[in-house]
Amino acid sequence: MNCIERYLAQAAGVAEARPGQDLSCRVSYVAAHDVTAPIAINMFRQIGVKKVFDPDRVILIVDHIYPAASEKARNSVWAMDDFAREFGVHLYQRGEGVIHQLMYEKHRAKPGELVVIADSHTGTCGGYGAIGVGVGSTELAAAMATGKLDLEVPEVVQIYLSGKRPANVFGKDLILYLGSLFGTDYLVDRALLFTGPGIADFPVEERMTVCNMGIELGAMITLFGTEEKEPDTVETRELDLSAMEPQIARPFSPANVVPVKEVAGTKVTQVVVGSCTNGRLNDMEQVAKAFRGKHVHPDVNTLIVPASREVLDQMEERGWCKIIRDAGATVLNPGCGPCFGAHEGLTSERDVVVSTTNRNFPGRMGSMKANIYLASPATAAATALAGVITVPEKED
């Protein structure tokens, strides 16, 4: 078995797990946010059970529409508040941060444990070695009640990394590049496993970025393993990181990817750095380094969205918020922000956006006609300063 199969077998309490096998796995944490939680809560009440499987392992987080942009959004928060008080589960609201970042900071699963969240980007926890599976609200309600998840063991595609990445290449560039290789269909219902000596070149936060976007390639599970090559996978592809360069996804798909240099010079009107994909402290550092003593282009609306209050606090302590504000950018409250397209930073048909978020489908940030490009924080910051899509410099 490869490590994903071993982990799933362990969660199911069986001797082995093979592709196509149906398993009932125990979960370590169950979580939902303000878009999916209200539905899951209703489903849970319909089940008729009197308690959740473990109140300390059920987490509700308000992040998608905070502050509330409508009466409906506010009522969703009240539904979560009522449920948390009744069943004693954890509730984070009032700008604590994005669900996947808070799970990392406050409820970090151990390597090999199974995390179930009603959100498609649950694979993020594969960056710190846990198995993350995104589910619908009905499955989440069942998991809250039973502490179990039924799943089919996926085939595993291995990416064996070697070499050292250039200084202007990051986790976002790696996953975007894989999007150009696999597209959005090839990995559907499969798992993506990263191994090889090259994984040591990515800190945990960068690995989380990679795993966050595995779902954009169709992967059911995305995980960083060890430097050892796993022999028992459906296929293995080897990638030399030293040959990589900054990547960017063009409208209107996360897999419509080319090197940044191929679209350099394209005029932009908005830059967004943040979300569960790239709102961590290491991402904010790239922005602060680029903006120090400089000013963003006057034609570019630049929005910086920390992934959590903890990230924002550390930015304040390091003086990065002042650097960013002095550069003419705006620091928003922690949360999903423009990514979800429900309130802050919405676009019009005239906008061309470079964003560090995970999706650039039509309408994702508001207008169906706005053009959204996806790139790393380094590329986004360089673009904000220049007013056109720009290849970031190779700074040490």
TIVEXVEX-395018 format. One line per field, with one value per residue (C-alpha): residue in three letters; chain; x, y, z. Coordinates in Angstrom, 1 decimal. Layout:
REM TIVEXVEX-395018
residu <- ala | ...
chaine <- A | ...
c1 <- X | ...
c2 <- Y | ...
c3 <- Z | ...
//
This chain:
REM TIVEXVEX-395018
residu <- met | asn | cys | ile | glu | arg | tyr | leu | ala | gln | ala | ala | gly | val | ala | glu | ala | arg | pro | gly | gln | asp | leu | ser | cys | arg | val | ser | tyr | val | ala | ala | his | asp | val | thr | ala | pro | ile | ala | ile | asn | met | phe | arg | gln | ile | gly | val | lys | lys | val | phe | asp | pro | asp | arg | val | ile | leu | ile | val | asp | his | ile | tyr | pro | ala | ala | ser | glu | lys | ala | arg | asn | ser | val | trp | ala | met | asp | asp | phe | ala | arg | glu | phe | gly | val | his | leu | tyr | gln | arg | gly | glu | gly | val | ile | his | gln | leu | met | tyr | glu | lys | his | arg | ala | lys | pro | gly | glu | leu | val | val | ile | ala | asp | ser | his | thr | gly | thr | cys | gly | gly | tyr | gly | ala | ile | gly | val | gly | val | gly | ser | thr | glu | leu | ala | ala | ala | met | ala | thr | gly | lys | leu | asp | leu | glu | val | pro | glu | val | val | gln | ile | tyr | leu | ser | gly | lys | arg | pro | ala | asn | val | phe | gly | lys | asp | leu | ile | leu | tyr | leu | gly | ser | leu | phe | gly | thr | asp | tyr | leu | val | asp | arg | ala | leu | leu | phe | thr | gly | pro | gly | ile | ala | asp | phe | pro | val | glu | glu | arg | met | thr | val | cys | asn | met | gly | ile | glu | leu | gly | ala | met | ile | thr | leu | phe | gly | thr | glu | glu | lys | glu | pro | asp | thr | val | glu | thr | arg | glu | leu | asp | leu | ser | ala | met | glu | pro | gln | ile | ala | arg | pro | phe | ser | pro | ala | asn | val | val | pro | val | lys | glu | val | ala | gly | thr | lys | val | thr | gln | val | val | val | gly | ser | cys | thr | asn | gly | arg | leu | asn | asp | met | glu | gln | val | ala | lys | ala | phe | arg | gly | lys | his | val | his | pro | asp | val | asn | thr | leu | ile | val | pro | ala | ser | arg | glu | val | leu | asp | gln | met | glu | glu | arg | gly | trp | cys | lys | ile | ile | arg | asp | ala | gly | ala | thr | val | leu | asn | pro | gly | cys | gly | pro | cys | phe | gly | ala | his | glu | gly | leu | thr | ser | glu | arg | asp | val | val | val | ser | thr | thr | asn | arg | asn | phe | pro | gly | arg | met | gly | ser | met | lys | ala | asn | ile | tyr | leu | ala | ser | pro | ala | thr | ala | ala | ala | thr | ala | leu | ala | gly | val | ile | thr | val | pro | glu | lys | glu | asp
chaine <- A | A | A | A | A | A | A | A | A | A | A | A | A | A | A | A | A | A | A | A | A | A | A | A | A | A | A | A | A | A | A | A | A | A | A | A | A | A | A | A | A | A | A | A | A | A | A | A | A | A | A | A | A | A | A | A | A | A | A | A | A | A | A | A | A | A | A | A | A | A | A | A | A | A | A | A | A | A | A | A | A | A | A | A | A | A | A | A | A | A | A | A | A | A | A | A | A | A | A | A | A | A | A | A | A | A | A | A | A | A | A | A | A | A | A | A | A | A | A | A | A | A | A | A | A | A | A | A | A | A | A | A | A | A | A | A | A | A | A | A | A | A | A | A | A | A | A | A | A | A | A | A | A | A | A | A | A | A | A | A | A | A | A | A | A | A | A | A | A | A | A | A | A | A | A | A | A | A | A | A | A | A | A | A | A | A | A | A | A | A | A | A | A | A | A | A | A | A | A | A | A | A | A | A | A | A | A | A | A | A | A | A | A | A | A | A | A | A | A | A | A | A | A | A | A | A | A | A | A | A | A | A | A | A | A | A | A | A | A | A | A | A | A | A | A | A | A | A | A | A | A | A | A | A | A | A | A | A | A | A | A | A | A | A | A | A | A | A | A | A | A | A | A | A | A | A | A | A | A | A | A | A | A | A | A | A | A | A | A | A | A | A | A | A | A | A | A | A | A | A | A | A | A | A | A | A | A | A | A | A | A | A | A | A | A | A | A | A | A | A | A | A | A | A | A | A | A | A | A | A | A | A | A | A | A | A | A | A | A | A | A | A | A | A | A | A | A | A | A | A | A | A | A | A | A | A | A | A | A | A | A | A | A | A | A | A | A | A | A | A | A | A | A | A | A | A | A | A | A | A | A | A | A | A | A | A | A | A | A | A | A | A | A | A | A | A
c1 <- 0.0 | 1.0 | 0.7 | -2.8 | -4.0 | -2.3 | -3.9 | -7.4 | -7.0 | -5.9 | -9.0 | -11.2 | -9.6 | -8.8 | -5.6 | -5.4 | -7.1 | -7.0 | -8.5 | -12.2 | -12.7 | -15.5 | -14.5 | -16.3 | -13.6 | -13.6 | -12.9 | -10.8 | -12.6 | -15.8 | -16.3 | -18.4 | -18.7 | -21.5 | -22.6 | -22.7 | -23.3 | -26.9 | -27.9 | -25.9 | -27.6 | -31.0 | -30.1 | -28.7 | -31.9 | -33.8 | -31.7 | -33.2 | -30.1 | -29.6 | -25.9 | -22.9 | -20.3 | -17.8 | -18.5 | -14.8 | -14.3 | -17.1 | -16.2 | -18.3 | -16.6 | -18.1 | -15.7 | -17.4 | -19.6 | -18.2 | -19.3 | -22.8 | -23.8 | -27.4 | -30.1 | -29.9 | -26.2 | -26.7 | -29.5 | -27.0 | -24.7 | -27.6 | -28.3 | -24.7 | -24.7 | -27.9 | -26.5 | -23.2 | -24.9 | -27.2 | -24.7 | -21.5 | -19.5 | -16.8 | -17.9 | -15.6 | -17.1 | -16.5 | -13.5 | -11.5 | -10.5 | -10.9 | -12.0 | -8.9 | -6.5 | -8.3 | -8.3 | -4.5 | -4.0 | -6.5 | -7.6 | -4.6 | -5.1 | -2.1 | -0.5 | -2.7 | -5.9 | -9.0 | -10.7 | -14.1 | -15.3 | -18.3 | -16.0 | -14.3 | -10.9 | -10.6 | -7.5 | -5.6 | -4.8 | -2.8 | -0.1 | 0.5 | 0.0 | -3.7 | -6.2 | -8.8 | -12.0 | -14.6 | -18.2 | -21.7 | -23.9 | -25.9 | -22.7 | -21.4 | -24.6 | -24.1 | -20.4 | -21.4 | -23.7 | -21.6 | -18.0 | -17.7 | -17.4 | -18.0 | -15.7 | -14.2 | -10.4 | -9.1 | -6.3 | -3.2 | -1.1 | 2.3 | 4.3 | 8.0 | 9.8 | 13.5 | 15.7 | 15.5 | 12.9 | 14.0 | 13.5 | 10.5 | 8.7 | 6.3 | 3.7 | 1.1 | 3.3 | 3.7 | 0.0 | -0.8 | 1.8 | 0.2 | -3.1 | -1.5 | -0.4 | -3.5 | -6.4 | -9.5 | -10.7 | -7.9 | -7.6 | -11.3 | -12.0 | -8.2 | -5.7 | -2.6 | 0.5 | 3.7 | 7.0 | 10.7 | 13.6 | 12.1 | 9.3 | 11.8 | 11.9 | 8.4 | 7.5 | 4.2 | 2.4 | 3.4 | 2.3 | -1.1 | -1.4 | -0.6 | -3.1 | -5.8 | -6.0 | -5.8 | -9.6 | -9.2 | -7.5 | -10.3 | -8.3 | -10.4 | -7.4 | -4.1 | -1.3 | 2.4 | 4.1 | 7.8 | 10.9 | 10.8 | 9.1 | 5.9 | 5.9 | 2.2 | 0.6 | -1.4 | 1.3 | 4.3 | 5.4 | 8.8 | 9.2 | 12.5 | 11.7 | 14.8 | 13.3 | 10.1 | 9.2 | 6.3 | 2.9 | -0.5 | -4.0 | -5.8 | -9.6 | -11.7 | -10.2 | -7.6 | -6.1 | -5.8 | -2.2 | 0.9 | 4.2 | 3.7 | 6.0 | 3.6 | 0.9 | 3.3 | 2.2 | -1.5 | -3.1 | -4.9 | -7.4 | -7.4 | -5.1 | -6.2 | -3.8 | -5.5 | -8.1 | -7.6 | -5.1 | -2.7 | -3.6 | -1.0 | 2.0 | 4.5 | 2.2 | 1.9 | 5.7 | 6.0 | 3.6 | 5.4 | 8.8 | 7.6 | 5.7 | 8.3 | 9.1 | 7.0 | 3.5 | 1.0 | 0.0 | -2.7 | -5.0 | -4.9 | -7.3 | -5.1 | -6.8 | -4.9 | -6.9 | -5.2 | -6.4 | -6.9 | -6.7 | -3.5 | -1.9 | -3.2 | -1.8 | 1.6 | 1.5 | 0.8 | 3.6 | 6.1 | 4.9 | 3.7 | 0.2 | 1.7 | 4.0 | 1.0 | -1.2 | 1.6 | 1.9 | -1.7 | -3.2 | -6.1 | -5.9 | -9.3 | -10.6 | -9.6 | -12.0 | -12.7 | -13.1 | -13.4 | -12.8 | -16.3 | -17.9 | -20.5 | -19.4 | -15.9 | -14.0 | -16.6 | -15.8 | -17.5 | -17.3 | -14.4 | -12.2 | -9.1 | -7.9 | -4.8 | -5.7 | -4.1 | -7.4 | -8.2 | -10.9 | -11.4 | -14.7 | -17.1 | -18.8 | -16.5 | -15.8 | -19.0 | -19.3 | -19.6 | -17.5 | -14.6 | -11.3 | -9.6 | -6.0 | -4.7 | -1.0 | 1.3 | 1.5 | 4.9 | 3.4 | 0.4 | 2.5 | 4.8 | 1.7 | 0.1 | 3.2 | 3.6 | -0.1 | 0.4 | 1.0 | 4.7 | 7.1 | 8.4 | 12.1 | 14.3 | 15.0 | 16.9
c2 <- 0.0 | 3.6 | 6.0 | 7.2 | 3.7 | 3.0 | 6.0 | 5.1 | 1.5 | 2.8 | 5.1 | 2.2 | -0.3 | -2.8 | -4.5 | -3.1 | -0.7 | -1.0 | 1.2 | 0.8 | -0.6 | 0.8 | 1.8 | 3.3 | 5.5 | 7.2 | 11.0 | 13.2 | 16.5 | 17.6 | 21.2 | 23.6 | 27.3 | 29.8 | 28.7 | 24.9 | 24.7 | 25.9 | 23.2 | 20.6 | 21.7 | 21.3 | 17.8 | 16.9 | 17.9 | 15.7 | 12.7 | 13.1 | 12.3 | 14.1 | 14.8 | 15.0 | 12.3 | 14.5 | 18.2 | 19.0 | 17.7 | 19.5 | 23.0 | 25.8 | 28.8 | 32.0 | 33.1 | 33.2 | 36.3 | 38.2 | 40.9 | 39.8 | 41.3 | 40.4 | 39.4 | 35.8 | 35.8 | 37.1 | 34.5 | 31.8 | 33.0 | 32.8 | 29.2 | 28.3 | 30.2 | 28.4 | 25.0 | 25.6 | 26.6 | 23.6 | 20.9 | 22.5 | 22.5 | 25.0 | 28.2 | 30.8 | 34.1 | 37.9 | 37.7 | 34.9 | 33.8 | 31.2 | 27.7 | 25.9 | 28.2 | 28.0 | 24.3 | 24.4 | 26.9 | 25.7 | 22.1 | 20.7 | 17.0 | 14.7 | 13.1 | 10.3 | 11.4 | 12.1 | 15.5 | 16.0 | 19.6 | 20.7 | 22.7 | 21.7 | 22.9 | 20.5 | 19.0 | 21.9 | 19.8 | 17.4 | 20.1 | 19.0 | 15.3 | 14.8 | 13.3 | 16.0 | 15.1 | 17.7 | 16.6 | 17.9 | 19.1 | 15.8 | 13.8 | 16.3 | 16.0 | 12.2 | 12.6 | 15.0 | 12.4 | 9.3 | 10.4 | 8.2 | 8.8 | 6.2 | 6.5 | 4.6 | 4.2 | 6.3 | 5.4 | 7.4 | 9.5 | 10.3 | 13.5 | 12.8 | 16.1 | 16.7 | 19.7 | 23.1 | 25.7 | 29.1 | 32.0 | 33.3 | 30.0 | 29.0 | 26.3 | 28.2 | 27.9 | 24.2 | 23.4 | 25.7 | 24.0 | 20.6 | 22.1 | 22.7 | 19.0 | 17.3 | 19.7 | 19.5 | 15.9 | 13.5 | 13.3 | 13.2 | 10.7 | 10.0 | 11.1 | 13.2 | 12.4 | 14.4 | 12.7 | 13.1 | 15.1 | 18.2 | 18.4 | 19.6 | 22.8 | 23.7 | 24.7 | 23.5 | 26.8 | 26.3 | 22.7 | 23.8 | 26.0 | 23.1 | 20.8 | 23.5 | 23.5 | 19.8 | 19.8 | 22.2 | 19.3 | 17.0 | 15.2 | 13.7 | 13.8 | 15.7 | 14.9 | 15.6 | 12.3 | 11.7 | 11.9 | 8.2 | 7.2 | 5.2 | 2.1 | 1.2 | 4.0 | 4.0 | 6.2 | 8.4 | 11.6 | 13.1 | 16.8 | 18.8 | 21.9 | 23.7 | 23.9 | 25.6 | 29.2 | 31.4 | 30.3 | 32.0 | 30.7 | 32.7 | 33.1 | 31.1 | 28.0 | 27.2 | 24.8 | 27.3 | 27.9 | 29.4 | 30.8 | 34.4 | 35.7 | 34.7 | 37.2 | 39.8 | 43.3 | 42.7 | 45.6 | 44.9 | 46.9 | 44.8 | 42.6 | 40.3 | 38.5 | 36.2 | 33.4 | 29.9 | 29.4 | 32.2 | 34.3 | 32.9 | 34.7 | 33.6 | 35.0 | 38.3 | 38.4 | 38.4 | 41.3 | 43.3 | 42.7 | 43.8 | 46.9 | 48.3 | 51.8 | 51.6 | 52.4 | 50.3 | 51.5 | 54.2 | 52.2 | 49.1 | 48.4 | 46.3 | 44.2 | 42.2 | 39.6 | 37.8 | 34.2 | 34.6 | 37.0 | 35.4 | 36.2 | 39.7 | 40.2 | 39.0 | 41.3 | 44.2 | 43.2 | 43.1 | 46.4 | 44.8 | 46.3 | 49.8 | 49.0 | 47.7 | 50.7 | 53.1 | 51.5 | 52.4 | 49.0 | 48.0 | 45.4 | 43.8 | 41.8 | 38.1 | 35.8 | 34.6 | 38.1 | 38.6 | 34.9 | 33.7 | 36.7 | 37.5 | 40.9 | 42.6 | 43.3 | 42.4 | 43.1 | 44.6 | 43.7 | 46.3 | 44.6 | 42.5 | 40.9 | 39.0 | 37.0 | 34.5 | 32.7 | 29.2 | 29.8 | 32.1 | 30.8 | 33.4 | 35.3 | 34.0 | 37.6 | 39.2 | 40.0 | 37.1 | 39.2 | 40.2 | 38.5 | 36.8 | 35.5 | 33.2 | 33.6 | 33.5 | 36.4 | 37.3 | 37.6 | 39.4 | 41.9 | 42.6 | 43.1 | 45.5 | 47.7 | 47.7 | 47.9 | 45.1 | 41.4 | 41.1 | 38.2 | 38.5 | 39.0 | 36.2 | 37.7 | 35.6
c3 <- 0.0 | -0.5 | 2.4 | 1.4 | 1.4 | 4.7 | 6.3 | 5.0 | 6.2 | 9.6 | 9.8 | 8.8 | 11.2 | 8.5 | 7.5 | 4.0 | 1.5 | -2.2 | -5.0 | -5.4 | -1.9 | 0.1 | 3.7 | 6.7 | 8.3 | 11.6 | 11.4 | 13.6 | 12.9 | 11.2 | 10.2 | 8.2 | 7.4 | 7.1 | 3.6 | 4.2 | 8.0 | 8.0 | 5.6 | 7.5 | 10.7 | 9.3 | 8.0 | 11.4 | 13.1 | 10.7 | 11.6 | 15.1 | 17.2 | 20.5 | 20.4 | 18.1 | 18.1 | 20.0 | 20.7 | 20.9 | 17.3 | 15.6 | 14.4 | 12.8 | 11.3 | 9.9 | 7.1 | 3.7 | 4.3 | 7.2 | 8.0 | 6.8 | 3.5 | 3.8 | 6.2 | 5.0 | 5.7 | 9.2 | 9.9 | 8.9 | 11.6 | 14.1 | 13.1 | 13.8 | 17.1 | 18.2 | 17.3 | 19.0 | 22.2 | 22.1 | 21.3 | 22.8 | 19.6 | 18.7 | 16.9 | 15.4 | 14.2 | 14.1 | 11.8 | 13.3 | 9.8 | 7.0 | 7.9 | 6.6 | 8.3 | 11.6 | 11.4 | 11.0 | 13.8 | 16.4 | 15.6 | 13.7 | 12.8 | 13.1 | 10.0 | 8.8 | 10.5 | 8.5 | 8.4 | 6.9 | 6.0 | 4.0 | 1.6 | -1.6 | -0.5 | 2.5 | 0.8 | 2.3 | 5.4 | 3.2 | 3.5 | 7.1 | 6.5 | 7.2 | 4.9 | 4.0 | 2.3 | 1.2 | 1.5 | 1.0 | 3.8 | 4.0 | 4.5 | 7.0 | 9.1 | 9.2 | 10.1 | 12.9 | 14.3 | 13.8 | 13.6 | 10.5 | 6.7 | 4.0 | 1.0 | -1.9 | -1.8 | -4.8 | -7.2 | -6.4 | -8.8 | -7.5 | -8.2 | -7.4 | -6.9 | -7.2 | -7.6 | -6.0 | -6.9 | -8.2 | -5.7 | -7.5 | -7.7 | -5.0 | -4.1 | -6.1 | -9.2 | -8.7 | -8.5 | -11.4 | -13.5 | -12.7 | -13.8 | -17.2 | -17.3 | -16.0 | -16.8 | -14.6 | -15.5 | -15.4 | -11.6 | -10.8 | -8.0 | -7.7 | -5.1 | -5.7 | -3.6 | -3.5 | -2.6 | -3.4 | -2.0 | -3.6 | -1.1 | 1.5 | -0.5 | 0.4 | 4.0 | 5.4 | 4.4 | 0.8 | 0.9 | 2.1 | -0.9 | -3.2 | -1.5 | -1.4 | -5.2 | -5.7 | -6.1 | -9.1 | -10.8 | -9.7 | -7.0 | -4.1 | -1.8 | -2.1 | 0.3 | 0.9 | 1.9 | 2.5 | 0.4 | -0.4 | -3.6 | -3.1 | -5.3 | -5.1 | -7.2 | -10.4 | -12.0 | -11.1 | -12.8 | -12.0 | -11.8 | -11.6 | -9.6 | -10.9 | -14.3 | -13.1 | -13.6 | -12.3 | -13.6 | -14.1 | -14.8 | -17.5 | -17.6 | -17.1 | -15.6 | -12.9 | -15.4 | -18.3 | -17.3 | -19.0 | -17.7 | -16.5 | -19.1 | -21.9 | -20.6 | -19.1 | -19.9 | -19.7 | -18.0 | -14.7 | -12.6 | -9.4 | -7.4 | -4.5 | -2.2 | 0.4 | 0.9 | 2.2 | -0.7 | -0.1 | 2.9 | 5.3 | 6.9 | 4.3 | 1.6 | 3.4 | 3.7 | -0.1 | -0.4 | 2.4 | 0.8 | -2.6 | -1.3 | 1.1 | 0.1 | -3.0 | -4.2 | -6.1 | -9.5 | -9.3 | -11.7 | -9.5 | -6.7 | -4.4 | -1.6 | 1.0 | 3.0 | 5.9 | 6.4 | 10.1 | 13.0 | 14.1 | 10.7 | 10.9 | 14.4 | 13.3 | 10.3 | 12.6 | 14.9 | 12.0 | 10.7 | 7.4 | 7.6 | 7.7 | 4.7 | 2.8 | 3.6 | 2.9 | -0.5 | -1.3 | -0.8 | 1.5 | 4.3 | 4.7 | 7.7 | 7.9 | 5.9 | 2.4 | 1.1 | -2.7 | -3.4 | -2.8 | -4.6 | -2.0 | -0.8 | -0.5 | -3.7 | -6.3 | -9.9 | -12.9 | -16.6 | -17.0 | -14.4 | -15.1 | -11.9 | -10.7 | -7.6 | -5.4 | -4.8 | -6.2 | -8.8 | -11.8 | -13.2 | -14.8 | -12.0 | -9.3 | -8.0 | -9.2 | -12.9 | -15.4 | -17.8 | -15.5 | -16.4 | -13.4 | -13.5 | -10.7 | -9.6 | -6.6 | -4.1 | -5.5 | -9.0 | -7.7 | -5.7 | -8.7 | -10.9 | -8.4 | -8.5 | -12.3 | -13.2 | -15.7 | -15.3 | -14.2 | -13.7 | -10.0 | -9.5 | -8.2 | -4.8 | -2.2
//
